[in-house]
Amino acid sequence: MLLCCVAFAAVSQNAYAQFKKDAFTQDYGEQEGAETDTTASLISFKEYIRGITHKDKARIGTLAVGSALCVGGMQIYNRDYWKLPIIYGGIAAGAGSGIYFLNKGNKSAATVSFAAAGVIYYASFMDGAVNYHRDDKKHHPGRATLYSVLCPGLGQIYNGEAWKIPIYWGCLLGAGHFLAVNNKNYVRFKRIHNEASSGDGTYTESISESTALYYRDVYRRYRDYSIVALAGFYLLQAIDANVFAFMTDFEVSDDISMKVAPEVILPENNQYAFHAPPAYGMSIAFRF
């Protein structure tokens, strides 16, 4: 116990000495030729333009956002030019047919046509992500993230962790179920409250206005919680795909051991440590 106390005191004194040393010797200014620490922007319009003009490499996230505004950007970056007429023609045909049927009063056909255009728009992102090539990484974090954004669980399949799919899909379906139930009850009690508070004397149900108001607010709050839960699980599975794609190459050695040995603790700089004597104690080292 005495040795531990002495070792702790020596470490504290050593840290104090190092602090005094750094206080006088640390250079906090930018060094010439040193690379400054900056935070890279998530989306760069310049990077997108240089990517689709094949002047430089572009991140898959930048390409995806750019392609959301300019359809086909990912296909241009991947040099799949032959796919552009299919994408543009399909979207134009679907949107045009939808507008035509909408003007004719055929809402069902218009809905199908707009849905077809949306499917082609979605497929352009999926195709761009599958054919994206930037480096030789087996598991690319950006690709895994985009996969999960486009289809929950697809990023986990890409990372070789398909066992997570039932967990995330169970959470998403559960949140979606409660969202539908709570919204249905909210709409019901909202209608009852509106009828009970109308004052026209036509309301005949047994639920009072105050009771309807109470349950309307309760189910509206539960509906909002369900929306937050649904969005949270969706975001969580995308983050999970990104993080574990980064950690795919992380290796842990099988040699896991602990070593306890005597230790002599010496101050690093006697000039600022006031010539403190060495301390004796025990050191514990973990290897993994």
Rosetta blueprint (number, residue, H / E / L):
1 M L
2 L H
3 L H
4 C H
5 C H
6 V H
7 A H
8 F H
9 A H
10 A H
11 V H
12 S H
13 Q H
14 N H
15 A H
16 Y H
17 A H
18 Q H
19 F H
20 K H
21 K H
22 D H
23 A H
24 F H
25 T H
26 Q L
27 D L
28 Y L
29 G L
30 E L
31 Q L
32 E L
33 G L
34 A L
35 E L
36 T L
37 D L
38 T L
39 T L
40 A L
41 S L
42 L L
43 I L
44 S L
45 F H
46 K H
47 E H
48 Y H
49 I H
50 R H
51 G H
52 I H
53 T L
54 H L
55 K L
56 D L
57 K L
58 A L
59 R L
60 I H
61 G H
62 T H
63 L H
64 A H
65 V H
66 G H
67 S H
68 A H
69 L H
70 C L
71 V L
72 G L
73 G H
74 M H
75 Q H
76 I H
77 Y H
78 N L
79 R L
80 D L
81 Y H
82 W H
83 K H
84 L H
85 P H
86 I H
87 I H
88 Y H
89 G H
90 G H
91 I H
92 A H
93 A H
94 G H
95 A H
96 G H
97 S H
98 G H
99 I H
100 Y H
101 F H
102 L H
103 N H
104 K L
105 G L
106 N L
107 K H
108 S H
109 A H
110 A H
111 T H
112 V H
113 S H
114 F H
115 A H
116 A H
117 A H
118 G H
119 V H
120 I H
121 Y H
122 Y H
123 A H
124 S H
125 F H
126 M H
127 D H
128 G H
129 A H
130 V H
131 N L
132 Y L
133 H L
134 R L
135 D L
136 D L
137 K L
138 K L
139 H L
140 H L
141 P H
142 G H
143 R H
144 A H
145 T H
146 L H
147 Y H
148 S H
149 V H
150 L H
151 C L
152 P L
153 G L
154 L H
155 G H
156 Q H
157 I H
158 Y H
159 N L
160 G L
161 E L
162 A H
163 W H
164 K H
165 I H
166 P H
167 I H
168 Y H
169 W H
170 G H
171 C H
172 L H
173 L H
174 G H
175 A H
176 G H
177 H H
178 F H
179 L H
180 A H
181 V H
182 N H
183 N H
184 K H
185 N H
186 Y H
187 V H
188 R H
189 F H
190 K H
191 R H
192 I H
193 H H
194 N H
195 E H
196 A H
197 S L
198 S L
199 G L
200 D L
201 G L
202 T L
203 Y L
204 T L
205 E L
206 S L
207 I L
208 S L
209 E H
210 S H
211 T H
212 A H
213 L H
214 Y H
215 Y H
216 R H
217 D H
218 V H
219 Y H
220 R H
221 R H
222 Y H
223 R H
224 D H
225 Y H
226 S H
227 I H
228 V H
229 A H
230 L H
231 A H
232 G H
233 F H
234 Y H
235 L H
236 L H
237 Q H
238 A H
239 I H
240 D H
241 A H
242 N H
243 V H
244 F H
245 A H
246 F H
247 M H
248 T H
249 D H
250 F L
251 E L
252 V L
253 S L
254 D L
255 D L
256 I L
257 S E
258 M E
259 K E
260 V E
261 A E
262 P E
263 E E
264 V E
265 I E
266 L L
267 P L
268 E L
269 N L
270 N L
271 Q L
272 Y L
273 A L
274 F L
275 H L
276 A L
277 P L
278 P L
279 A E
280 Y E
281 G E
282 M E
283 S E
284 I E
285 A E
286 F E
287 R E
288 F L
